[in-house]
């Protein structure tokens, strides 16, 4: 098998990256992951090559990308924690884009976010916009995938809302709850991403599901799904954040951040175009009610421990 069969995925041991890797391996080609957690169990065994990120060694990074037909980048951080910051994530991704260009990678697929803007006060959305611009200016053939909230068996946000509804008598919705959310299924985004890796046109694709919910409607749907009797109350965003910190203390996790509340309430997790995913969250929940919220999903345990 030649190097031209090689696809590279950053973060194949993570959530979205795992589904993308599974789909790539099913095609029969070579797949290599770049990861900052080489010590973690490799669910793909010897079918998956494993290499370090080497962000601090750009020459070595470029060598690990040499000859790849595609680099699919899922690397990012949900929030700054310890020495891991948005600024560092932006700089590391810049290094990756430049190394891919030096290595002659044929296609670079970047997983971004809906509604990024360099003028955004939110570093998550601002950082993603900066990297989109850098990729467009890199000279690489590229695709930019812009997901909203991704749902599936290993999801954190939707799962943990259900977990709270299962275990607490009250659930606090920040503000009116009228702001929107348009979740996409993890397998749908994997299919979109791999298809984009096989294309040649420079494209930007919103990765969004077929259903748009007001946040309060999503909470009501999850409560019905898990048989919750929790009382849903509407509170000021600051109080919702305070309550989330209490839950974070109990779970030893960061459950919600101020920027996440601001982005959600600003309707940044909804796209204006047609849906690109086909799986309906409502139908998926109906078939997976016993799994959703059954256990707590820790962001810190998944990415920082």
Residue pairs with C-beta under 8 A, 6 or more apart in sequence:
1 29
1 30
3 30
3 66
3 67
3 68
4 67
4 69
5 29
5 30
5 69
6 29
6 30
6 31
6 32
6 67
6 68
6 69
7 24
7 29
7 30
7 31
7 32
7 68
7 69
7 70
7 71
7 72
7 197
8 31
8 32
8 33
8 34
8 64
8 65
8 68
8 70
8 71
8 72
8 105
9 17
9 20
9 21
9 24
9 31
9 32
9 33
9 34
9 71
9 72
9 74
10 17
10 33
10 34
10 35
10 53
10 71
10 72
10 73
10 74
10 75
10 96
11 17
11 33
11 34
11 35
11 74
11 75
12 18
12 20
12 21
12 31
12 33
12 35
12 44
12 48
13 33
13 35
13 37
13 40
13 41
13 42
13 43
14 74
14 302
14 303
15 150
15 152
15 154
15 155
15 156
15 186
15 302
16 74
16 111
16 147
16 150
16 186
16 189
16 190
16 193
17 33
17 72
17 74
18 43
18 154
19 152
19 186
19 187
19 189
19 190
20 72
20 74
20 190
20 193
20 194
21 31
21 33
21 44
21 48
22 44
22 190
23 190
23 191
23 194
24 31
24 194
25 31
25 44
25 47
25 48
27 194
30 49
31 44
31 47
31 48
31 49
32 48
32 49
32 50
32 51
32 64
32 68
33 48
33 49
33 50
33 51
34 51
34 52
34 53
34 54
34 61
34 64
34 75
34 96
35 50
35 51
35 52
35 53
36 52
36 53
38 50
38 52
42 48
42 50
51 64
53 61
53 75
53 92
53 96
54 60
54 61
54 64
55 61
55 91
55 92
55 95
55 96
58 95
58 98
58 99
61 95
61 96
61 99
62 99
62 100
62 102
62 103
63 103
65 71
65 99
65 100
65 103
65 105
66 103
66 104
67 103
67 104
68 100
68 103
68 105
68 106
69 105
69 106
69 107
69 197
70 105
70 106
70 107
70 108
70 109
70 197
70 198
71 96
71 100
71 105
71 107
71 108
71 109
72 109
72 111
72 193
72 194
72 197
73 93
73 96
73 108
73 109
73 110
73 111
74 111
75 89
75 92
75 93
75 96
76 89
76 93
76 111
76 128
77 84
77 85
77 86
77 89
77 303
78 124
78 299
78 303
79 124
79 254
79 257
79 259
79 260
79 299
80 86
80 123
81 254
81 300
81 304
82 304
84 304
86 123
86 124
86 127
87 127
89 127
90 127
90 130
90 131
93 110
93 131
93 134
94 131
94 134
97 108
97 131
97 134
97 135
97 138
97 140
98 138
100 108
100 138
100 140
101 138
101 139
101 140
105 140
106 141
107 140
107 141
107 142
107 143
107 197
107 198
107 199
107 200
108 135
108 138
108 140
108 141
108 142
108 143
109 142
109 143
109 144
109 145
109 193
109 196
109 197
110 131
110 132
110 135
110 142
110 143
110 144
110 145
111 145
111 147
111 189
111 193
112 128
112 131
112 132
112 144
112 145
112 146
112 147
113 124
113 125
113 128
113 146
113 147
113 148
113 268
114 146
114 147
114 148
114 182
114 206
114 208
114 268
114 269
114 270
114 271
115 125
115 146
115 268
115 269
115 271
116 125
116 126
116 128
116 129
116 132
116 146
117 125
117 126
117 129
118 126
118 129
118 130
118 133
119 126
120 126
120 129
121 262
122 259
122 262
122 263
122 268
123 259
124 259
124 263
125 263
125 268
132 144
132 204
135 142
135 144
136 142
136 202
141 200
141 202
142 202
143 193
143 196
143 197
143 199
143 201
143 202
143 203
143 204
143 205
144 203
144 204
144 205
145 189
145 192
145 193
145 196
145 205
145 207
146 204
146 205
146 206
146 207
146 271
147 184
147 189
147 207
147 208
148 181
148 182
148 183
148 184
148 207
148 208
148 209
148 269
148 270
148 271
149 155
149 157
149 158
149 181
149 182
149 183
149 184
149 269
150 183
150 184
150 185
150 186
150 189
151 158
151 183
151 184
151 185
151 186
151 281
151 284
152 185
152 186
152 187
153 186
153 288
153 291
154 186
154 297
155 186
155 297
156 297
156 299
156 302
158 183
158 218
158 222
158 281
158 292
159 292
159 293
159 297
160 255
160 293
160 296
160 297
161 171
161 218
161 219
161 222
161 293
162 222
162 225
162 226
162 228
162 292
162 293
163 293
163 294
163 295
163 296
163 297
164 171
164 230
164 247
164 293
165 171
165 219
165 222
165 223
165 226
165 228
165 230
165 293
166 226
166 228
166 293
166 294
168 230
169 229
169 230
169 231
170 230
170 231
170 232
170 233
171 219
171 223
171 228
171 230
171 231
171 232
171 233
172 233
172 234
172 235
172 239
172 240
172 243
173 215
173 216
173 219
173 232
173 233
173 234
173 235
173 240
174 234
174 235
174 236
174 237
174 240
174 241
174 261
174 264
174 265
175 234
175 236
175 237
175 265
176 216
176 234
177 214
177 215
177 216
177 217
177 219
177 234
178 214
178 215
178 216
179 214
179 215
179 264
179 265
179 266
179 267
180 212
180 213
180 214
180 215
180 267
180 269
180 270
181 212
181 213
181 214
181 215
181 218
181 264
181 269
181 270
182 208
182 209
182 211
182 212
182 213
182 269
182 270
182 271
182 275
183 209
183 211
183 213
183 281
184 207
184 208
184 209
184 276
184 277
184 279
185 209
185 277
185 279
185 281
185 284
187 279
188 207
188 209
188 276
188 277
188 278
188 279
189 207
189 277
192 205
192 207
192 276
192 277
193 207
196 203
196 205
205 276
206 271
206 273
206 276
207 276
207 277
208 270
208 271
208 273
208 275
208 276
208 277
209 275
209 277
209 279
209 280
209 281
210 275
210 277
210 278
210 279
210 280
211 280
211 281
211 282
212 270
213 221
213 281
215 264
216 232
216 234
219 232
220 232
221 281
221 282
221 285
222 228
222 285
222 292
222 293
223 230
223 232
225 285
225 286
225 289
225 292
226 289
226 292
226 293
235 243
237 261
237 262
237 265
240 256
240 261
241 256
241 258
241 261
244 255
244 256
245 255
247 255
248 254
248 255
248 256
251 296
251 298
252 298
252 300
253 296
253 298
253 299
253 300
253 301
254 299
254 300
255 299
263 269
285 292
